[in-house]
């Protein structure tokens, strides 16, 4: 009755926002007294829906279309694959689930990274686990290595979203997560608003591998995990550090992939 009164006075959108804020603050207790809402669209979650994202939002993901490049997984939208040109020769394959921003993918990533909805990582990993890979990648993949955050960013956020995704993938692919394999050697500026050239400069030499993990890396096919890939600059810098310490080959897996100018359909 009280909830209905709030809907009448404030509107469904504002009530959903208040519900989310209260649930985030009071965690499990709120589940007993407040309806569950989707962290992406603020709509109600149905009783049979697990997780924190509704089925409608998962269905609205702007999935990368086919046909795709067999190596980098990028759609052949205009004139064949140009995304492979951004990848070093030692990157075997790359795969992503959906375009971001666009559809509900960007909203889900935002809820995880900036609103603290850690449970969203499991649903993201569930869809990443379904991606198709060349047979040799499936046979050889040794471990998952999440792209690390800087110590300052980790303290601010309280978690590394890439590590959460990697751990959820680990249980599905049955390979370990090596969280100690890679670290930020220095703080870097956020890549979000940098040009492609500035992105390269920003992350050059920004990652390091501890000598203690070199023996595990030797000859390994490492799966590098991140939430979103844009130009590939950050993942390439990580891959360079891992190869320098003995990794034989790498593959990239992300939930989202940013469109390049040539990927945008003509209006």
C-alpha positions in Angstrom: 0.0 0.0 0.0 2.8 2.4 0.9 4.7 1.5 -2.3 1.5 2.2 -4.3 1.2 5.6 -2.7 4.8 6.4 -3.6 4.2 5.4 -7.2 1.2 7.7 -7.3 3.0 10.7 -5.7 6.5 10.3 -7.2 6.2 8.2 -10.4 7.5 4.8 -11.1 10.9 6.0 -12.3 11.7 7.9 -9.1 10.4 5.1 -6.9 12.7 2.6 -8.7 15.7 4.9 -8.2 14.9 5.2 -4.5 14.5 1.5 -4.2 17.9 0.9 -5.8 19.6 3.4 -3.5 18.0 1.8 -0.4 18.9 -1.7 -1.5 22.5 -0.8 -2.2 22.8 0.7 1.3 21.0 -2.1 3.2 22.0 -5.1 1.0 20.1 -8.4 1.8 17.7 -6.8 4.4 16.1 -4.8 1.6 15.3 -7.9 -0.4 12.8 -8.8 2.3 10.8 -5.6 2.2 11.4 -4.0 -1.2 10.9 -5.3 -4.8 14.0 -6.2 -6.7 14.7 -3.9 -9.7 17.1 -4.2 -12.6 20.3 -2.2 -12.2 20.3 -1.3 -15.9 16.7 -0.2 -16.6 15.2 0.2 -13.1 12.4 -2.1 -14.1 11.1 -4.8 -11.8 12.9 -8.2 -11.8 10.5 -11.1 -12.1 10.5 -13.7 -9.3 12.2 -16.3 -11.6 15.0 -13.9 -12.7 18.2 -14.4 -10.8 21.0 -11.8 -10.7 20.6 -8.0 -10.9 19.8 -7.5 -14.6 16.4 -8.4 -16.1 15.9 -10.7 -19.1 14.7 -7.8 -21.2 18.0 -5.9 -20.7 20.0 -9.0 -21.5 17.9 -9.4 -24.7 18.6 -5.8 -25.7 22.4 -6.2 -25.9 23.7 -4.9 -29.2 25.5 -8.1 -30.1 28.4 -7.9 -32.5 26.9 -9.1 -35.9 28.2 -11.7 -38.2 30.2 -12.4 -40.3 33.2 -11.8 -38.0 36.9 -12.1 -38.5 38.0 -15.5 -37.4 41.0 -14.0 -35.5 39.8 -10.8 -33.8 36.0 -11.4 -33.9 35.3 -8.0 -35.4 32.4 -7.7 -37.8 33.1 -7.3 -41.5 30.8 -4.2 -41.7 32.5 -2.1 -44.4 35.6 -3.3 -46.2 36.8 -6.3 -44.4 38.7 -6.6 -41.2 40.8 -3.6 -40.1 40.7 -4.3 -36.3 43.4 -7.1 -36.6 45.9 -4.4 -37.6 45.7 -3.1 -34.0 46.8 -6.4 -32.5 50.4 -7.6 -32.0 51.4 -10.8 -33.8 51.4 -12.8 -30.6 47.7 -12.2 -30.0 46.0 -15.3 -31.3 42.3 -14.3 -31.0 39.9 -11.7 -29.5 36.3 -11.9 -28.8 33.6 -9.6 -27.4 29.9 -10.0 -26.7 28.4 -6.6 -27.6 28.9 -3.0 -28.7 29.2 -0.4 -26.0 27.8 2.1 -25.7 24.6 0.9 -27.3 21.7 -1.3 -26.3 21.8 -2.2 -22.6 25.5 -3.3 -22.6 26.7 0.2 -21.6 24.2 0.4 -18.9 25.2 -2.9 -17.4 28.9 -2.0 -17.6 28.2 1.3 -15.9 26.2 -0.4 -13.1 29.1 -2.7 -12.4 32.0 -0.2 -12.6 30.5 3.0 -11.2 27.5 2.0 -9.1 29.1 -1.0 -7.4 26.7 -3.7 -8.6 29.3 -6.5 -8.5 26.7 -9.3 -9.2 26.4 -8.0 -12.7 29.8 -9.5 -13.5 28.4 -13.0 -13.3 25.8 -12.4 -16.0 28.4 -10.7 -18.2 30.8 -13.7 -17.8 27.9 -16.1 -18.6 27.5 -14.5 -22.0 31.3 -14.2 -22.5 31.6 -17.9 -21.8 29.4 -18.7 -24.8 31.6 -16.9 -27.3 33.0 -19.1 -30.1 36.7 -19.6 -30.3 39.2 -21.4 -32.6 39.8 -24.9 -31.5 43.4 -24.3 -30.5 42.4 -21.5 -28.2 40.0 -23.8 -26.3 42.6 -26.6 -26.1 45.6 -24.4 -25.1 44.2 -21.6 -22.8 46.1 -21.9 -19.5 44.8 -19.2 -17.3 42.8 -16.0 -17.1 44.6 -12.7 -16.3 42.4 -9.7 -15.5 43.6 -6.3 -16.6 44.7 -4.7 -13.3 43.6 -1.3 -11.9 46.0 1.2 -10.3 46.3 1.0 -6.5 44.6 4.4 -6.3 41.7 3.4 -8.5 41.3 0.1 -6.7 41.0 1.8 -3.4 38.5 4.3 -4.8 36.3 1.6 -6.4 36.9 -1.1 -3.9 37.1 -3.9 -6.5 38.5 -4.6 -9.9 35.6 -5.3 -12.3 37.9 -7.3 -14.7 38.9 -9.6 -11.8 35.2 -10.2 -10.9 34.5 -11.1 -14.5 37.6 -13.4 -14.7 36.6 -15.3 -11.6 33.1 -15.9 -13.0 34.6 -17.1 -16.3 37.0 -19.3 -14.4 34.2 -21.4 -12.9 32.7 -21.9 -16.4 35.9 -22.6 -18.4 37.6 -24.5 -15.5 40.9 -22.7 -15.8 42.6 -20.6 -13.0 42.7 -16.9 -12.5 46.2 -15.4 -12.0 45.5 -12.1 -10.2 49.2 -11.8 -9.3 50.6 -12.1 -12.8 50.2 -8.5 -13.8 50.3 -5.2 -12.0 50.3 -1.5 -12.8 53.8 -0.2 -12.7 52.5 3.4 -12.6 49.3 5.3 -12.4 47.8 6.2 -15.7 45.2 8.7 -16.8 41.7 7.4 -17.6 41.6 6.3 -21.2 37.9 7.3 -21.7 38.5 10.7 -23.3 41.9 10.2 -24.9 42.6 10.0 -28.6 44.0 6.7 -30.0 47.5 8.2 -30.1 47.3 9.5 -26.5 45.9 6.1 -25.4 49.1 4.5 -26.6 51.3 7.0 -24.9 49.3 6.8 -21.7 49.7 3.0 -21.2 53.2 2.5 -22.7 55.3 0.7 -20.1 52.4 1.0 -17.5 52.3 -2.7 -16.7 54.8 -5.1 -15.1 55.0 -8.8 -14.3 56.5 -10.1 -11.1 59.5 -12.3 -11.4 57.7 -14.9 -9.2 55.1 -15.6 -11.9 57.5 -15.9 -14.8 57.8 -19.6 -14.4 54.1 -20.1 -14.7 53.9 -17.8 -17.7 56.6 -19.6 -19.7 55.0 -21.1 -22.8 51.5 -20.3 -21.6 48.5 -19.3 -23.7 47.0 -16.5 -21.5 43.5 -15.2 -21.8 43.5 -11.5 -21.0 40.2 -10.3 -19.5 38.7 -6.8 -19.4 35.2 -5.4 -19.3 35.5 -3.2 -22.5 38.0 -2.9 -25.2 38.2 0.4 -27.3 41.3 0.7 -29.4 43.1 -2.3 -27.7 45.9 0.0 -26.3 45.5 -1.1 -22.7 45.3 -4.8 -23.5 48.2 -4.6 -25.9 50.3 -3.0 -23.3 49.4 -5.8 -20.9 50.1 -8.4 -23.5 53.6 -6.9 -24.2 54.5 -7.2 -20.5 53.3 -10.8 -20.3 55.1 -11.9 -23.5 58.3 -10.2 -22.2 58.1 -12.4 -19.2 57.6 -15.7 -21.0 54.0 -16.0 -22.2 53.9 -17.7 -25.6 50.7 -16.3 -26.9 47.6 -14.4 -25.7 43.9 -14.1 -26.5 41.6 -11.3 -25.4 38.1 -11.6 -24.1 35.8 -8.7 -23.1 32.1 -8.1 -22.6 32.0 -4.9 -24.6 33.7 -3.5 -27.6 33.6 0.2 -28.7 32.7 1.0 -32.3 35.3 2.6 -34.5 34.1 5.2 -37.1 33.9 2.6 -39.8 31.7 0.4 -37.7 28.9 2.9 -37.5 26.1 2.1 -40.0 25.4 4.8 -42.6 22.3 6.8 -41.8 
